[in-house]
Amino acid sequence: MSDMTVFAKGQAELVEVRPGVHAWVQPDGSWWLNNAGAVTIGTAQLVIDTCATATRARRFLEALGEATGMMPKLAVNTHQHGDHTYGNSLLPGTTVLIGQEKMREGLRVDPIIDGCPPFWSPVPDWGDVERRLPDVTVDDALTVHLGDRRVELRHPGGPAHTTGDLIAWVPHERVLFTGDLVFSGLTPLVFMGSVPGALAAIDWLAGFGPEVLVPGHGPVLTGDDIGRVLDEHRRYCRLVLQAGADGIARGRSALDAARAVDLGEFAS
Ligand SMILES: [Zn+2]
């Protein structure tokens, strides 16, 4: 499936990973450069995540509109982070937006959309976006019906990447949109969730048996690459947990413990 590997340098790209199932992939997947997607069946469309800035969200929604000739009836946010949600206000006003209960609260109180701290340099310019919160919230599970197809929205059961994660599983096409529970080829980020929870979520994701996995950041995965990247996440989470345990045992500060880690295979 190397034709689906679009992760060269350059522009974002809309990839039809299965008939009616699109992934929007933004190289190089680093800070604020997320993936999004959509499922389109008959006359019904579900969008999965938006993008960080007005320009990027418009680019995604215009490419999707050109490819499908459709206005999204429904949309879902995989989690609260701005790279996946700040573009929500660019969705049509009639689109019903879905999110996990804790995700909605997280975006409601998110301060970064109102003024990005100079932690990132250059500071991103969101453009003309407004905070737009989900209309419908889910605690654990919700099934969206698009014509005769199902899209299953599921919460991993506890904190993982964040406290309000949702995945979108398209069982008929065996496509799994994981949000930021998976970073392919990039360092996983768990600073607003739980490392043990993120580790447990990897087994939970593998249990769906996806043929195509659309991660929150990085290239779309198929075939053996899915298991390979999930194994990398397992090893990386264990490395972080071990580093924490070692640091506590030696009475080190978190920063000193982090500095002492031998990154091994993850050094790059
Ligand atoms: Zn995230």
Boltz pocket constraint, residues with backbone or C-beta under 6 A from the ligand:
constraints:
  - pocket:
      binder: B
      contacts: [[A, 79], [A, 81], [A, 161], [A, 180], [A, 216]]
      max_distance: 6.0
